[in-house]
Amino acid sequence: MISINKNGRKKFHFPLAIFPLFDEIVVTAIYKQQIIKRGLILIGKEFEQLTKIMEKLRSPDGCPWDREQTHKSLKPYLLEEAYEVLETLDENDFDGLREELGDLLLQVIFHAQLAKEENKFTILDVLVTINNKLIRRHPHVFGEAEINTAEEQRVNWEHIKKNEGKKSVLDGVPKQLPALLRAHRIQEKAATIGFDWKEKEKVWEKVEEEIEELQKAIHSKKQEAIKEEFGDLLFALVNFSRFIHINPEEALREAVEKFIHRFKTLEKTMEKEGKKLENATLEEMDAVWERIKKNNL
């Protein structure tokens, strides 16, 4: 079928029944494109609104608390929000994760607004910087480089960072990180240039060596030596954790949570049995503790 549009051009029409599969594919593709485009527009609008809300909060007729904040005063809130995100991940709480990610994003927007007011940079500069960095550090995706494994990418990532001006392969690991996590990241980075053991058995031998040195230090009764050897032992255990594919920070955090849960169960159990925890002997508490462990509580 042929019709003439307003501009005098011919327009061809084909019955949908002739090309049912083709029509379904085209309509689906167009529909998906429209959804993606609409989604991006909505994201942009909501992001813009968030930046405007922050501008308003920082304005003379905004919020007194927000107006008096500085980059330094916000540091504990940034850390707190990051840990709250981690907590929701540990608990598989996706409703909580959605909210906490928003709170963490707010910290980013807050710092960017402060920087804008100081004529340092804007949130646009932040976005441009991270976009360029991701493209630059993924040459196998956005360029012609060939990388086939995650390990190859980890090594290549560190090489690229070194070429960007890092003086040491160990640069870029914040001193403020929890010590276990920092040790893990430092060891990972050192491993990217081959400074690493080949077999986990050798790493465990190092752990045993550090245990012996700690025992000697304890016998010497020199506190500084004990502290140093204890640190060396922890560092060696963190190194071993990499070879058995365990994140030491997560492992310790889960162990702490397990202890808290079992201790609270101990308190409740003793109370049900009519005993006060503070009056119980260590043997009595240990017996209940072993029951709790045996029942996987």
Legacy VTK file of the C-alpha trace (Angstrom):
# vtk DataFile Version 3.0
C-alpha trace
ASCII
DATASET POLYDATA
POINTS 297 float
0.000 0.000 0.000
1.271 3.463 -0.920
0.164 6.806 0.526
1.341 10.384 0.069
2.463 12.330 3.169
2.147 16.102 3.704
5.464 16.752 1.972
4.334 14.950 -1.130
6.616 11.970 -0.483
5.529 8.417 -0.973
5.167 6.273 2.140
5.064 2.498 1.885
2.961 0.381 4.233
3.294 -3.357 4.662
0.683 -5.495 6.391
2.098 -6.661 9.731
0.981 -10.192 9.029
3.476 -10.473 6.172
6.510 -9.996 8.457
5.318 -10.969 11.967
8.766 -11.879 13.342
10.494 -8.902 11.741
7.845 -6.565 13.130
8.186 -8.037 16.618
11.966 -7.605 16.561
11.781 -4.011 15.309
9.043 -2.998 17.745
10.880 -4.642 20.643
14.149 -2.911 19.723
12.443 0.481 19.394
10.579 -0.068 22.652
13.781 -0.960 24.468
15.533 2.114 23.063
12.679 4.317 24.229
12.779 2.779 27.704
16.553 3.237 27.918
16.308 6.838 26.699
13.470 7.589 29.124
15.415 5.956 31.949
18.514 8.044 31.235
16.420 11.209 31.141
14.835 10.338 34.492
18.242 9.560 36.008
19.557 12.890 34.767
16.566 14.772 36.189
16.790 13.099 39.595
20.552 13.644 39.729
20.107 17.307 38.826
17.436 17.672 41.497
19.792 16.177 44.111
22.487 18.733 43.235
19.914 21.551 43.414
18.697 20.334 46.809
22.263 20.443 48.088
22.758 23.951 46.652
19.583 25.048 48.456
20.693 23.485 51.738
24.003 25.351 51.483
22.395 28.680 50.497
21.894 31.609 52.949
18.236 30.603 53.393
19.087 26.918 53.616
19.910 24.681 56.597
22.211 26.052 59.361
23.783 22.630 59.939
24.552 22.061 56.247
25.938 25.593 55.871
28.514 25.138 58.624
29.930 21.845 57.301
33.413 21.562 55.794
35.315 18.801 54.020
36.951 17.868 57.338
33.764 17.963 59.398
32.085 15.602 56.924
34.825 12.951 57.116
33.208 10.847 59.875
29.856 10.903 58.064
31.452 9.670 54.849
33.051 6.796 56.739
29.846 6.017 58.629
27.763 5.892 55.451
30.285 3.593 53.767
30.112 1.165 56.696
26.325 1.282 56.703
26.406 0.228 53.047
28.663 -2.678 54.015
26.249 -3.687 56.763
23.306 -3.905 54.366
25.439 -6.025 52.020
26.325 -8.397 54.864
22.633 -8.701 55.726
21.467 -9.033 52.082
19.111 -6.150 52.846
18.449 -4.643 49.414
15.815 -2.186 50.641
18.377 -0.933 53.117
21.096 -0.984 50.449
19.018 1.266 48.194
18.657 3.806 50.997
22.257 3.617 52.215
23.679 3.988 48.701
21.648 7.183 48.464
23.117 8.416 51.740
26.613 7.607 50.467
25.900 9.402 47.182
24.778 12.423 49.188
28.245 12.616 50.719
29.761 12.751 47.223
27.353 15.517 46.196
28.036 17.390 49.451
31.813 17.399 48.936
31.409 18.391 45.288
29.183 21.320 46.299
31.762 22.498 48.829
34.461 22.274 46.171
32.278 24.231 43.740
31.818 27.000 46.300
35.610 27.094 46.754
36.128 27.224 42.947
38.077 23.952 43.076
35.902 21.695 40.897
32.265 20.740 40.277
30.261 17.510 40.222
30.594 17.627 36.419
34.378 17.504 36.797
33.961 14.485 39.082
31.851 12.665 36.476
34.183 13.527 33.594
37.203 12.381 35.600
35.746 8.978 36.536
34.408 8.380 33.002
37.797 9.112 31.457
39.570 6.973 34.053
37.333 3.946 33.456
37.822 4.176 29.687
41.578 4.680 30.030
42.003 1.771 32.419
39.944 -0.655 30.328
41.806 -0.602 26.995
40.609 -4.151 26.276
37.000 -2.897 26.322
37.328 0.570 24.824
40.504 0.012 22.821
42.493 -2.676 21.036
44.294 -4.300 23.971
43.718 -8.005 24.611
43.054 -9.119 28.174
41.405 -12.464 28.848
41.360 -12.957 32.621
40.576 -10.945 35.728
44.137 -11.499 36.964
45.572 -10.059 33.740
43.349 -7.013 34.210
44.505 -6.540 37.822
48.112 -6.528 36.668
47.363 -4.256 33.717
45.403 -1.873 35.974
48.416 -1.386 38.202
50.710 -0.881 35.187
48.384 1.800 33.840
48.268 3.538 37.231
52.080 3.493 37.341
52.196 5.084 33.883
49.775 7.755 35.088
52.390 9.026 37.515
52.271 6.753 40.547
55.790 6.644 42.023
55.268 3.244 43.626
53.048 0.291 42.824
51.928 0.528 46.455
50.641 4.090 46.080
46.901 4.581 46.198
46.100 2.492 49.274
44.661 4.920 51.873
46.301 4.966 55.296
42.830 5.344 56.807
41.752 1.855 55.686
41.251 -0.735 58.430
44.653 -2.373 58.996
43.638 -5.857 57.818
42.126 -4.512 54.610
45.099 -2.229 54.009
47.529 -5.124 54.460
45.509 -7.202 52.020
45.493 -4.463 49.363
49.213 -3.755 49.819
50.031 -7.433 49.320
47.762 -7.649 46.278
49.531 -4.695 44.691
53.001 -6.092 45.420
51.915 -9.379 43.822
51.103 -7.638 40.521
54.844 -7.191 39.826
55.726 -10.725 40.906
56.692 -10.011 44.521
54.764 -13.004 45.810
55.017 -16.657 46.781
54.103 -19.295 44.211
52.596 -21.890 46.553
50.451 -21.416 49.647
52.539 -24.008 51.506
55.472 -21.583 51.486
53.222 -18.860 52.832
52.062 -21.097 55.675
55.684 -21.851 56.534
56.123 -18.098 56.956
53.110 -18.027 59.298
54.654 -20.788 61.430
57.964 -18.910 61.440
56.221 -15.776 62.709
54.478 -17.802 65.453
57.867 -19.039 66.654
59.276 -15.503 66.631
56.276 -14.253 68.603
56.789 -16.984 71.193
60.439 -15.957 71.566
59.419 -12.329 71.977
56.870 -13.286 74.656
59.584 -15.175 76.540
61.803 -12.091 76.339
59.033 -10.063 78.041
59.918 -7.065 75.861
56.597 -5.413 75.018
57.807 -3.598 71.896
59.248 -6.828 70.490
56.005 -8.661 71.283
53.970 -6.001 69.499
56.244 -6.087 66.458
56.158 -9.879 66.156
52.404 -9.966 66.713
52.024 -7.494 63.841
54.289 -9.606 61.648
52.145 -12.656 62.428
48.957 -10.825 61.495
50.592 -9.623 58.267
51.638 -13.185 57.408
48.118 -14.490 58.111
46.657 -11.810 55.856
49.078 -12.912 53.151
47.967 -16.527 53.587
44.325 -15.441 53.320
44.943 -14.361 49.730
46.101 -17.865 48.820
42.949 -19.470 50.214
40.745 -16.769 48.643
39.522 -15.235 51.893
39.126 -11.523 52.551
40.597 -11.123 56.072
38.551 -8.022 56.877
35.288 -9.779 56.038
36.377 -12.961 57.832
37.184 -11.073 61.045
34.009 -8.987 60.839
31.922 -12.145 60.465
33.793 -13.762 63.356
33.029 -10.729 65.546
29.339 -10.860 64.580
29.257 -14.593 65.304
30.771 -14.008 68.736
28.247 -11.254 69.515
25.337 -13.485 68.452
26.565 -16.449 70.501
27.315 -14.294 73.544
23.803 -12.833 73.478
22.449 -16.375 73.140
24.570 -17.333 76.156
23.047 -14.481 78.156
19.496 -15.513 77.224
20.170 -19.201 77.909
21.642 -18.538 81.346
18.712 -16.263 82.177
16.198 -18.986 81.197
18.041 -21.413 83.451
17.690 -18.964 86.311
21.367 -18.052 86.464
22.956 -14.641 86.389
25.874 -14.404 84.023
27.977 -12.369 86.423
27.567 -15.055 89.111
28.290 -18.043 86.853
31.672 -19.745 86.812
33.769 -19.897 83.658
33.146 -23.663 83.537
29.355 -23.129 83.598
29.488 -20.489 80.894
31.835 -22.605 78.777
29.492 -25.600 78.999
26.585 -23.498 77.714
28.843 -21.967 75.076
29.763 -25.417 73.767
26.065 -26.344 73.607
25.405 -23.213 71.574
28.247 -24.064 69.185
27.091 -27.684 68.853
23.563 -26.534 67.952
25.011 -24.047 65.456
23.314 -21.124 67.219
LINES 1 298
297 0 1 2 3 4 5 6 7 8 9 10 11 12 13 14 15 16 17 18 19 20 21 22 23 24 25 26 27 28 29 30 31 32 33 34 35 36 37 38 39 40 41 42 43 44 45 46 47 48 49 50 51 52 53 54 55 56 57 58 59 60 61 62 63 64 65 66 67 68 69 70 71 72 73 74 75 76 77 78 79 80 81 82 83 84 85 86 87 88 89 90 91 92 93 94 95 96 97 98 99 100 101 102 103 104 105 106 107 108 109 110 111 112 113 114 115 116 117 118 119 120 121 122 123 124 125 126 127 128 129 130 131 132 133 134 135 136 137 138 139 140 141 142 143 144 145 146 147 148 149 150 151 152 153 154 155 156 157 158 159 160 161 162 163 164 165 166 167 168 169 170 171 172 173 174 175 176 177 178 179 180 181 182 183 184 185 186 187 188 189 190 191 192 193 194 195 196 197 198 199 200 201 202 203 204 205 206 207 208 209 210 211 212 213 214 215 216 217 218 219 220 221 222 223 224 225 226 227 228 229 230 231 232 233 234 235 236 237 238 239 240 241 242 243 244 245 246 247 248 249 250 251 252 253 254 255 256 257 258 259 260 261 262 263 264 265 266 267 268 269 270 271 272 273 274 275 276 277 278 279 280 281 282 283 284 285 286 287 288 289 290 291 292 293 294 295 296
